[in-house]
Amino acid sequence: MPVSSPSAAADAACRPRVSFELFPPRNDAAALALGRTIDRLAEADPDFISVTFGAGGTSRGPSLTVLRYILDHTDVEPMAHLTCVGSSHADANRLVREFLDAGITSFLALRGDPPKGAVDGDDAIGDLASSAELVQLIHRVQEEREPFGQSRIPGTRASEIRDRPRPERVAVAAFPTGHPRSRFPSQDIDALLAKEVAGANLAITQLFWYADDYLGFVERARAAGVTMDILPGIMPVTTPARLRRLAELTGVPAPSDLAIALQVEPSEAGQLEIGVDYAARLGSEVLAGGAPGLHLYTFNRHEAVLSTIDRLTVSTPTRSSLSERIEYTI
């Protein structure tokens, strides 16, 4: 039996908790490549790997295939994305039951982006009004599938009711820089608190570019009563085209220094270095500020995210540094 060295054990103990996000492959060649990527990501011992899901079930089959691959070929917990948009209560109920029957017990409940021009009440929107409702539905389906059972009390003829099994994780989205449809900053905090009250036990942030965006958001959430872990979502962006596209999708302007550096760098290797360095510095800053781990958006590639993890510098913030940051924020 191999024996790990003290230094290797120390490195493992200092390694931050990580998780990854993937999307379903678009063709057979991409599916083969994704299998290899999943195998490499699993070597990093992530808490979970989540798989995106198109609005209204547009990628239902491919998503479930990827989730089953993770379940069958790795020791990593798979997490299924679910979206409200385009789904009725009945459709969502059937889908949650299908995932549970397949052995998937962790979910990321999302509102989803409505089609352009759609308004509340349209069939394209569906009748699930919020991700908080979807969180409640996930728990309700699990309770319906596995009602209370009984177990015998040792040494007696009496029995007791066992706790119902609950989904491992029911995660929701958080928006450190504000949701595009939010009318005021506190609305994002109120929505996150409502999701936790509905039964969510983990939040994962959308992309942000500065550590203060995340750290300030967490402080405001804690002050409002949110207690669940809030994982910072980070992506090593390695091309100027992808950076522009992310700014369009999220509505969050890209950092000018990162955009310029990627634009003027002529080589792919150089752009990879720039993107990984920026993500590693950002990840190290939020970890030093108290983040419980990192959720890394992979774009279905393992090289950049694994390089980012290797470069993280993790330190525990001192009491004085935390106090200084809180005073500055207030």
MOMO-V842378 format. One record per residue. N is the residue number from 1. RES is the residue in one letter. SS is DSSP state (h for helix, s for strand, l for the rest). OMEGA is omega as a letter, one per 40 degrees, with the letter a starting at -180 (none if undefined). BURIAL is b if it has 16 or more other ideal C-beta (glycine too) atoms within 10 Angstrom, else e. Layout:
[[N;RES;SS;OMEGA;BURIAL] [N;RES;SS;OMEGA;BURIAL]]
This chain:
[[1;M;l;a;e] [2;P;l;i;e] [3;V;l;a;e] [4;S;l;i;e] [5;S;l;i;e] [6;P;h;a;e] [7;S;h;i;e] [8;A;h;i;e] [9;A;h;i;e] [10;A;h;i;e] [11;D;h;a;e] [12;A;h;a;e] [13;A;h;a;e] [14;C;h;a;e] [15;R;l;a;e] [16;P;l;i;e] [17;R;l;i;e] [18;V;s;i;b] [19;S;s;a;b] [20;F;s;i;b] [21;E;s;i;b] [22;L;s;i;b] [23;F;l;a;b] [24;P;l;i;b] [25;P;l;a;b] [26;R;l;i;e] [27;N;l;a;e] [28;D;h;a;e] [29;A;h;i;e] [30;A;h;i;e] [31;A;h;i;e] [32;L;h;i;e] [33;A;h;a;e] [34;L;h;i;b] [35;G;h;i;e] [36;R;h;i;e] [37;T;h;i;b] [38;I;h;i;b] [39;D;h;i;e] [40;R;h;i;e] [41;L;h;a;b] [42;A;h;i;b] [43;E;l;i;e] [44;A;l;i;b] [45;D;l;a;e] [46;P;l;i;b] [47;D;l;i;b] [48;F;s;i;b] [49;I;s;i;b] [50;S;s;a;b] [51;V;s;a;b] [52;T;l;a;b] [53;F;l;a;b] [54;G;l;i;b] [55;A;h;i;b] [56;G;h;i;b] [57;G;h;a;b] [58;T;l;i;e] [59;S;l;a;b] [60;R;h;a;e] [61;G;h;i;e] [62;P;h;i;b] [63;S;h;a;b] [64;L;h;i;b] [65;T;h;i;e] [66;V;h;i;b] [67;L;h;i;b] [68;R;h;i;e] [69;Y;h;i;b] [70;I;h;a;b] [71;L;h;a;b] [72;D;h;a;e] [73;H;h;i;e] [74;T;l;i;b] [75;D;l;a;e] [76;V;l;i;b] [77;E;s;i;b] [78;P;s;i;b] [79;M;s;a;b] [80;A;s;i;b] [81;H;s;i;b] [82;L;s;i;b] [83;T;s;i;b] [84;C;l;a;b] [85;V;l;i;b] [86;G;l;a;b] [87;S;s;i;b] [88;S;l;i;e] [89;H;h;a;e] [90;A;h;i;e] [91;D;h;a;e] [92;A;h;i;b] [93;N;h;a;b] [94;R;h;a;e] [95;L;h;i;b] [96;V;h;i;b] [97;R;h;i;e] [98;E;h;i;e] [99;F;h;i;b] [100;L;h;i;b] [101;D;h;i;e] [102;A;l;i;e] [103;G;l;i;e] [104;I;l;a;b] [105;T;l;i;b] [106;S;s;a;b] [107;F;s;i;b] [108;L;s;a;b] [109;A;s;a;b] [110;L;s;i;b] [111;R;l;a;b] [112;G;l;a;b] [113;D;l;i;e] [114;P;l;i;b] [115;P;l;i;e] [116;K;l;i;e] [117;G;l;a;e] [118;A;l;i;e] [119;V;l;i;e] [120;D;l;a;e] [121;G;l;i;e] [122;D;l;i;e] [123;D;l;a;e] [124;A;l;a;e] [125;I;l;a;b] [126;G;s;a;b] [127;D;l;i;e] [128;L;l;a;b] [129;A;l;a;e] [130;S;l;i;b] [131;S;h;i;b] [132;A;h;i;b] [133;E;h;i;b] [134;L;h;i;b] [135;V;h;i;b] [136;Q;h;a;b] [137;L;h;i;b] [138;I;h;i;b] [139;H;h;a;b] [140;R;h;i;e] [141;V;h;i;b] [142;Q;h;i;b] [143;E;h;i;e] [144;E;h;a;e] [145;R;h;a;e] [146;E;l;a;e] [147;P;l;a;e] [148;F;l;i;e] [149;G;l;i;e] [150;Q;s;i;e] [151;S;s;a;e] [152;R;s;i;e] [153;I;l;a;e] [154;P;l;i;e] [155;G;l;i;e] [156;T;l;i;e] [157;R;l;a;e] [158;A;l;i;e] [159;S;s;i;e] [160;E;s;a;e] [161;I;s;i;e] [162;R;l;i;e] [163;D;l;i;e] [164;R;l;i;e] [165;P;l;i;e] [166;R;l;i;e] [167;P;l;a;b] [168;E;l;i;e] [169;R;s;i;b] [170;V;s;a;b] [171;A;s;i;b] [172;V;s;a;b] [173;A;s;i;b] [174;A;s;a;b] [175;F;l;a;b] [176;P;l;a;b] [177;T;l;i;b] [178;G;l;i;b] [179;H;l;a;b] [180;P;l;a;e] [181;R;l;i;e] [182;S;l;a;e] [183;R;l;i;e] [184;F;l;a;e] [185;P;h;a;e] [186;S;h;a;e] [187;Q;h;i;e] [188;D;h;i;b] [189;I;h;i;b] [190;D;h;a;e] [191;A;h;i;b] [192;L;h;i;b] [193;L;h;i;b] [194;A;h;i;b] [195;K;h;i;b] [196;E;h;i;b] [197;V;h;a;e] [198;A;h;i;b] [199;G;l;i;b] [200;A;l;i;b] [201;N;l;i;b] [202;L;s;i;b] [203;A;s;i;b] [204;I;s;a;b] [205;T;s;i;b] [206;Q;l;a;b] [207;L;l;i;b] [208;F;l;a;b] [209;W;l;a;b] [210;Y;l;a;e] [211;A;h;a;b] [212;D;h;i;e] [213;D;h;a;b] [214;Y;h;a;b] [215;L;h;i;b] [216;G;h;i;b] [217;F;h;a;b] [218;V;h;i;b] [219;E;h;i;b] [220;R;h;i;b] [221;A;h;i;b] [222;R;h;i;e] [223;A;h;a;e] [224;A;h;i;e] [225;G;l;i;e] [226;V;l;a;b] [227;T;l;a;e] [228;M;l;i;b] [229;D;s;i;b] [230;I;s;a;b] [231;L;s;i;b] [232;P;s;i;b] [233;G;s;a;b] [234;I;s;i;b] [235;M;l;i;b] [236;P;l;a;b] [237;V;l;a;b] [238;T;l;i;b] [239;T;l;i;b] [240;P;h;i;b] [241;A;h;i;e] [242;R;h;i;b] [243;L;h;i;b] [244;R;h;a;e] [245;R;h;i;e] [246;L;h;i;b] [247;A;h;i;b] [248;E;h;a;e] [249;L;h;a;e] [250;T;h;a;b] [251;G;l;i;e] [252;V;l;a;b] [253;P;l;i;e] [254;A;l;i;b] [255;P;l;a;b] [256;S;h;a;e] [257;D;h;i;e] [258;L;h;a;b] [259;A;h;a;b] [260;I;h;a;e] [261;A;h;i;b] [262;L;h;a;b] [263;Q;h;a;e] [264;V;h;i;e] [265;E;l;a;b] [266;P;l;a;e] [267;S;l;i;e] [268;E;h;i;e] [269;A;h;i;e] [270;G;h;i;e] [271;Q;h;i;b] [272;L;h;i;b] [273;E;h;a;b] [274;I;h;a;b] [275;G;h;i;b] [276;V;h;a;b] [277;D;h;a;b] [278;Y;h;a;b] [279;A;h;a;b] [280;A;h;i;b] [281;R;h;i;e] [282;L;h;i;b] [283;G;h;i;b] [284;S;h;a;b] [285;E;h;a;b] [286;V;h;i;b] [287;L;h;i;b] [288;A;h;i;b] [289;G;l;i;b] [290;G;l;i;e] [291;A;l;a;b] [292;P;l;a;b] [293;G;l;i;b] [294;L;s;i;b] [295;H;s;a;b] [296;L;s;i;b] [297;Y;s;a;b] [298;T;l;a;b] [299;F;l;i;b] [300;N;l;i;b] [301;R;l;a;b] [302;H;l;a;b] [303;E;h;a;e] [304;A;h;a;b] [305;V;h;i;b] [306;L;h;i;b] [307;S;h;i;b] [308;T;h;i;b] [309;I;h;a;b] [310;D;h;a;e] [311;R;h;a;e] [312;L;l;i;b] [313;T;l;a;e] [314;V;l;i;e] [315;S;l;i;e] [316;T;l;a;e] [317;P;l;i;e] [318;T;l;a;e] [319;R;h;a;e] [320;S;h;a;e] [321;S;h;i;e] [322;L;h;a;e] [323;S;h;i;e] [324;E;h;a;e] [325;R;h;i;b] [326;I;h;i;e] [327;E;h;a;e] [328;Y;h;a;e] [329;T;h;a;e] [330;I;l;none;e]]
